[in-house]
């Protein structure tokens, strides 16, 4: 009986690796066929790799990555296989290792975000062929995004016909180019946080299937000393000097992203603490998506947690404290 069970498990691991690789390739390819929805689907192609790795170990994850890479390299191109590994393969390895070892949520998310950001810059440079000047590759990518945005708004009748960029577009391009490092990292940070949140929920839901991971709740608590980095970034931005202003701007963007996640963690804690209805949480997420002011408000909540410690203040007090 034991031999039969072990044989079944031994055969299940390669089969699941092949299925995970094919599913990931399908999600990855959907970004080319569906403009908006496909892009969101393509971001999910990292999850099958991590799931199969948590079920059967690192070797099965590597097998799934090998299958997906071969499916892209053979019929398409070697470049597509390299792009896939940079954007999703390496982050999947880092994310699986962090969840398997039970590392702190902040460390896992920031580590995966850093790998995603570096991979994104490398992919832009690889596709453009501008290894000597990565900034030119970023500028070329921004130009293509702005052209697509102008064409989309023209088709929707929200602007005149797409043509030469006007003064507003050129100004927007300058702002985006200056803030691109910070925006790229924050985008990667939010993506990594979504991965970790979803996988931690899956581990708590199916602990007997994702046996390699340690069940944990999404908790985000930054060190108090980080507030000095925020103050320093603001001071550099206010100097007006081009170099310091560039560093300060991107520092503020990155730190606001970090404190935004801390604010979300505090808000989720308070929702659980006071047992508020779930529809309020859903409504809050919708408001955050469509109202940037509330996004800054949540980031401010995370920042001011340094002084007020909201999670500790909201705990029930003992009779002696009252």
HELIX and SHEET records of a PDB file:
HELIX    1   1 UNK A    2  UNK A   33  1                                  32    
HELIX    2   2 UNK A   37  UNK A   43  1                                   7    
HELIX    3   3 UNK A   45  UNK A   56  1                                  12    
HELIX    4   4 UNK A   58  UNK A   75  1                                  18    
HELIX    5   5 UNK A   78  UNK A   84  1                                   7    
HELIX    6   6 UNK A   85  UNK A   89  3                                   5    
HELIX    7   7 UNK A   90  UNK A  101  1                                  12    
HELIX    8   8 UNK A  105  UNK A  128  1                                  24    
HELIX    9   9 UNK A  134  UNK A  155  1                                  22    
HELIX   10  10 UNK A  167  UNK A  205  1                                  39    
HELIX   11  11 UNK A  226  UNK A  239  1                                  14    
HELIX   12  12 UNK A  242  UNK A  273  1                                  32    
HELIX   13  13 UNK A  278  UNK A  290  1                                  13    
HELIX   14  14 UNK A  292  UNK A  308  1                                  17    
HELIX   15  15 UNK A  310  UNK A  313  1                                   4    
END                                                                             
